């Protein structure tokens, strides 16, 4: 099932918590993927309780957003009964699809919730059209292409298999084949394929010579250490037309455990880019503020992954995380009667600090906090994390807009 220029490609965003679900919708996702407290591969994300999942379904229906639920763990025999019970519950939720990898869970879902479409997770490492057709013949409606494929291989799969193909467009990459890493299980007794990965590929490593215990010799890197397994982050914003042209049905953003600052910026950028291409494919041009926004998000260096077969793009980032020089400080919750911006404070912030306001559509807007008033009506500087406050800014805001502070601002206080 290929996608034409008139059949708009889906933007699929992660929603690791109810708060992140609201952010994903606010900044323009067409669909979201989320999970319950068990049986997904992000068990250290807060995820959704059963009441929260029912509320999420009501919200996504109200907003016209598709909701997919991940049940993509590789199960054990002892879990079969609990998974059956969970699938029965999901039958009452009625999501738009379930995301699965384990054939046993796939077959359970086919029997217990036959009315819910099934999407095949990237964990199933679908690498060719034949495998995609195999899943389609069993009843799947979509496959997530293995990350190791080139864009041309995905184009072939989308054209030849007859099933919708989903592919990652942005986010963290794993150093193991289709994410099937065993290092976390060996090093921390937390199995990656059970949703418990401690990300040992992000650890700093050194060499120890047998006769010199306690002496650590850097392999390569800097004074902080060597990050020899540390994959860079995928970013395909500069190649969006090629991805649309490859017949991909859905562009998936990685990051159920990432911050709302990450989620807002990434969803916002890809939403604007997709809309711009469909408005005028011939006149489409990459906008500088898209690159600026993605650079403002903490990341591990960007690359195009395996899409173009360039081995330099999949080389490790030996410097680990790149800090962009911004501090996320607040989420807008409303407006006070006197025109102030009511916020939930996420990081310490002082009066008179310069800030950026991130809203759907267009570049971030610069402002300065003239005054901060706490929830009791008292003037307060600084405002502290976890508090409710009112910021008095010189620009309008909307609920769920985000506010960040340039870290190199002259008014910044140490934290």
LUMVEX-671444 format. One record per residue (C-alpha): residue in one letter; x negated, y negated, z negated. Coordinates in steps of 0.5 Angstrom, whole numbers, plus 500, padded with zeros to 3 digits. Layout:
<pts>
aXYZ...
</pts>
This chain:
<pts>
x500500500x496494502x498487501x499481506x499474505x506473504x506479499x503475493x497478489x499479482x494476476x494481471x492478464x490482457x494481451x491484445x496480440x502477440x498470440x494472446x501474450x503467449x497464451x497469458x504467459x503459458x497459463x500463468x499470468x504474473x503480468x500482462x497489459x498491452x498496447x500499441x496501434x494507437x493511443x489506447x482504448x482498444x483500437x479495434x484489438x490488433x494490438x502491437x506494432x513497434x517491432x512486435x512490442x520490442x519482441x514482447x518486451x524481450x519475451x516477458x523479460x525472458x519469462x520474468x513477466x511484468x509488462x504494462x503498456x496502455x496509453x490511456x486514451x484522452x488525447x486532443x491537442x493535434x495528437x500531442x506531437x505524435x504522443x511525444x514520439x510514441x512515448x520516446x519509443x516506449x522509452x526504448x522498450x522500457x516496459x514495467x509501467x505505462x497505464x494512463x488516464x489523461x493528465x496531459x499524457x501523464x505529464x508528458x510521460x513524466x518528462x519524456x520517460x521519467x524512469x518508467x512507472x505510471x499506473x492510473x487507468x480505470x478511465x480516470x475513475x479514482x473513487x476515493x483515497x484522496x484522489x489516489x493520494x493526489x496521483x501518488x503525489x504527482x508520481x504515480x505508483x498504482x491506481x486502478x480503482x473505479x469499478x463502481x466502488x464496493x470492496x470495503x471502499x477499495x479496502x479503505x483506499x488501499x489502507x489509507x492512500x499509500x499507493x498500490x491499488x489494482x482492481x478488476x476480478x473478471x470480465x465484461x462490465x460497461x453500462x456507463x460510469x467508469x466506461x465513459x459512454x457516449x452512445x457509440x459516438x452518437x449512434x455510429x460516430x465511433x467514440x468510446x473514449x477514443x478506443x472505438x466503441x461499437x458496444x451499443x449496450x449489447x444491441x437489441x432494443x425495442x419501442x416504436x410508437x410515433x404513429x406506428x412507424x416500422x412496428x417494433x414492440x419488445x420492452x422485455x426479453x425473448x424472441x431475439x430482442x431486449x438487451x436493456x443496457x447489457x451488463x453482465x460479466x464480472x466474476x469474483x472467483x468465489x470471493x478471491x479470499x475477500x479480494x486478497x484480504x482487502x489489500x488489493x495489489x493486483x487482480x486485473x482480468x478484462x479482455x484484450x479483444x477476447x479470444x485465446x479460449x477465454x484468456x486461457x480459461x480465465x487466467x488458468x482458473x485465477x492462477x490456480x485459485x491464487x496459488x491455492x490460497x497462498x499455499x494454505x489460506x486456512x484450508x482454502x476451498x473453491x474447486x468445482x472445476x474452476x466454476x466448470x471452466x469459467x462456465x465453459x467460456x462464452x459470457x453474458x451471465x456472471x455477477x459480483x458487480x458493485x463489490x458487495x453493494x447488491x443492486x441485483x448483481x448489476x441488473x442487465x442481462x436481457x438475454x445477451x450472451x450465454x453460449x456454454x456449448x463448447x467450440x474452440x477448435x485448435x491451439x497446440x503448436x508442437x509434437x510430431x516425430x511419431x507422437x502426434x499433436x501438431x496444431x493450428x486449427x481454429x474451427x472445423x473438426x472431424x476425426x473421432x470427435x470427443x475433445x477437451x484439452x486445456x492445460x495449465x493446472x487442474x481440470x481439462x482432460x477428455x480425449x478423442x481424435x483418432x486420426x487427423x493428418x494434414x501438413x502434407x502428411x495426408x489423412x484429412x477429415x475434417x480439418x479446416x480453420x486456418x490450416x496446420x494439422x496433426x491430431x492423434x490423441x490418447x493423452x499428452x499435450x504441450x505447445x500452447x495447450x488449447x483443444x475444444x469440442x463439446x458442442x453437444x457431442x454426438x459426433x459433431x458435424x454442422x458448421
</pts>
